[in-house]
Amino acid sequence: MAKLPSVEFSARKIVRGENAEMKSIVIASQKGGAGKTTTAINLAVAASQDGQRVAMVDLDPQRSLRGWWDGRDAEWPQMPDSDPAPDQVKAALPALAKHFDLLVIDTPPAAADWLSNVMAAADLVLIPVRPSPHDLRAVGATLRAAREAGSDFAFLLSQTPRARVTDEAARTLAQYGKLAPVNSAMRVIYAETAATGQGVTEASDPKAAEEARDLWAYVKGLLDG
């Protein structure tokens, strides 16, 4: 596995076009268990398979994203040896943009004071939401942070069952902003790949792989405008 020495990625020899522009995505939800890290992993892997040079940054003190990456045996996506402090993310972007096409940032399940600033530095905020009354009530804090930051944002329904509650949640979220047209269903493969350092597009569940690819296609469309 390729290891990068610092957040500046100074030792990484990647040639990018002069007019290339790195895009950045913040995965945010102030409700624990919403699927932020799972979303970050599978979005980053799907984008890498689509030819994007992807970097990931883990701002969650639990370091679940980094734990997954440490167990991964593949060159892409990349992570620095250490993550920047939240208040240094914006300053790190120009150095990252010299080497990468896409940056995926995972955040903690808490109302951190710095969250709006990190969102403001990103091109898109993706907000995973489970289709439950508790999660729908809790999404307001994340939505307020995104609006305060002036960020473009979209919701993603995650861990969805085949039940009426999923459709009801979709109708509710669509009243407040864009909603991804693909759900991340409740599947065992997401937990299994979290333990093996894989993305679902690298595993044996074709339905989960299709979900991840479709999500990346949707997000890529938003980033490309």
C-alpha positions in Angstrom: 0.0 0.0 0.0 1.4 3.4 -0.9 1.9 5.6 2.1 2.1 9.4 1.8 4.4 11.3 4.2 2.4 14.3 5.1 -0.8 16.2 4.4 1.1 18.2 1.8 1.8 15.0 -0.2 5.2 16.5 -1.1 6.7 13.1 -2.0 3.9 12.0 -4.3 4.8 12.3 -8.0 1.5 12.7 -9.8 1.2 14.7 -12.9 -2.0 16.6 -13.4 -3.1 19.0 -16.1 -2.5 22.7 -15.6 -6.2 23.4 -15.7 -7.2 20.5 -13.5 -9.4 21.4 -10.6 -9.7 19.2 -7.5 -13.2 18.7 -6.1 -13.9 18.1 -2.5 -16.8 16.4 -0.7 -17.6 16.5 3.0 -19.6 13.6 4.4 -21.5 14.9 7.4 -24.2 13.9 9.8 -24.5 14.9 13.4 -26.4 11.7 14.2 -24.2 8.7 15.1 -24.6 5.6 13.0 -25.9 7.3 9.9 -23.3 5.7 7.6 -20.9 8.5 7.1 -17.7 6.4 7.0 -19.4 3.7 5.0 -20.4 6.4 2.5 -17.0 7.9 2.4 -15.3 4.6 1.8 -17.5 3.4 -1.0 -17.7 6.8 -2.7 -13.9 7.1 -2.7 -13.4 3.5 -4.0 -16.0 3.9 -6.8 -14.5 7.3 -7.8 -11.0 5.7 -7.9 -12.3 2.9 -10.1 -13.7 5.6 -12.4 -10.2 7.0 -12.9 -10.2 9.7 -10.3 -7.1 10.3 -8.2 -8.8 10.3 -4.8 -7.5 11.4 -1.4 -9.3 10.9 1.9 -9.1 12.8 5.2 -10.5 11.6 8.5 -11.6 14.3 10.9 -13.5 11.9 13.1 -11.6 11.2 16.4 -12.8 7.6 16.2 -10.6 7.2 13.1 -12.8 4.5 11.5 -11.9 5.6 8.0 -8.2 5.5 8.7 -8.6 2.1 10.3 -10.3 0.8 7.2 -7.5 2.3 5.0 -4.8 0.8 7.1 -6.2 -2.6 6.4 -6.4 -2.0 2.7 -4.1 -3.5 0.0 -4.5 -1.1 -2.9 -2.9 2.1 -4.2 -6.2 4.1 -4.4 -7.7 5.9 -2.7 -4.9 7.6 -0.8 -4.5 9.0 2.7 -1.8 11.1 4.3 0.2 9.6 7.2 -1.6 12.1 9.4 -4.8 14.1 9.0 -4.9 17.9 9.2 -6.6 19.6 12.1 -10.1 20.7 11.2 -9.0 24.4 11.1 -6.2 23.5 8.7 -8.3 21.8 6.1 -8.9 24.9 4.0 -5.2 25.8 4.1 -4.3 22.2 2.9 -6.5 22.3 -0.2 -4.0 24.0 -2.6 -1.3 21.4 -1.8 -3.7 18.6 -2.3 -5.0 20.0 -5.5 -1.6 19.6 -7.1 -1.9 15.9 -6.8 -5.5 14.8 -6.7 -8.8 15.0 -8.6 -11.1 14.4 -5.6 -10.9 14.8 -1.8 -13.4 13.0 0.5 -13.6 14.2 4.0 -15.2 12.2 6.8 -16.4 14.1 9.9 -17.5 13.2 13.4 -21.1 12.6 14.6 -21.1 15.7 16.7 -22.0 19.4 16.4 -18.4 20.5 16.2 -17.8 24.3 16.1 -15.6 24.0 13.1 -18.0 21.9 10.9 -19.4 24.9 9.0 -16.0 26.1 8.1 -15.0 22.7 6.7 -18.3 22.6 4.8 -17.7 26.0 3.4 -14.3 24.9 2.0 -15.9 22.0 0.1 -17.7 21.8 -3.2 -20.4 19.5 -1.9 -21.7 18.3 1.5 -23.3 14.8 1.4 -25.6 14.1 4.3 -26.4 10.4 5.0 -29.7 9.9 6.8 -31.3 6.7 8.0 -35.1 6.5 7.4 -36.2 6.7 11.0 -38.1 9.4 12.9 -35.1 9.9 15.3 -32.7 10.4 12.3 -35.0 12.8 10.5 -35.4 14.9 13.6 -31.6 15.0 14.1 -30.8 16.0 10.5 -31.8 19.6 11.3 -28.5 20.4 13.0 -26.4 19.2 10.0 -28.8 21.0 7.6 -28.3 24.3 9.5 -24.5 23.9 9.4 -24.6 23.4 5.7 -26.8 26.4 5.1 -24.7 28.5 7.5 -21.7 27.5 5.4 -23.4 28.4 2.1 -22.5 24.9 0.9 -24.2 22.9 -1.9 -25.6 19.8 -0.2 -27.5 16.7 -0.9 -29.1 14.0 1.2 -28.5 10.3 0.9 -30.9 7.7 2.4 -28.7 5.0 4.0 -29.3 1.6 5.6 -32.7 1.6 4.0 -35.2 -1.3 4.5 -37.8 -2.2 2.0 -40.6 -0.5 3.9 -43.0 2.4 3.7 -40.8 4.4 6.1 -38.1 4.7 3.4 -40.5 6.3 1.0 -41.9 8.6 3.7 -38.3 9.7 4.7 -37.6 10.4 1.0 -40.6 12.7 0.7 -39.6 14.5 3.9 -36.0 15.1 2.9 -36.9 16.2 -0.6 -38.7 19.2 0.9 -35.4 20.6 2.3 -32.9 19.9 -0.5 -31.6 17.6 -3.1 -32.0 13.9 -2.5 -29.8 11.3 -4.1 -31.9 9.1 -6.5 -30.2 6.0 -5.1 -30.4 4.6 -1.6 -27.7 2.7 0.3 -29.7 -0.3 1.4 -29.3 -2.3 4.6 -26.8 -4.9 3.4 -24.3 -7.2 5.3 -21.7 -6.6 2.7 -21.1 -3.0 3.9 -20.0 -4.3 7.3 -18.0 -7.1 5.8 -16.0 -4.8 3.5 -15.4 -2.4 6.3 -13.5 -5.2 8.0 -11.5 -6.3 4.9 -10.3 -2.9 3.6 -12.5 -3.1 0.5 -15.3 -1.2 -1.1 -18.5 -2.9 -2.1 -17.6 -2.4 -5.8 -14.6 -4.7 -5.1 -16.7 -7.4 -3.4 -19.2 -10.0 -4.4 -22.6 -8.3 -4.0 -23.6 -6.9 -7.4 -26.6 -4.9 -6.0 -24.4 -3.1 -3.5 -21.8 -2.4 -6.1 -24.5 -0.9 -8.4 -25.6 1.3 -5.6 -22.1 2.6 -5.0 -21.5 3.3 -8.7 -24.8 5.0 -9.1 -24.2 7.2 -6.1 -20.8 8.2 -7.5 -22.4 8.9 -10.9 -24.9 11.2 -9.1 -22.3 13.0 -7.0 -20.0 13.4 -10.0 -22.8 15.0 -11.9 -23.3 17.5 -9.0 -19.6 18.3 -8.9 -19.4 18.8 -12.6 -22.3 21.2 -12.4 
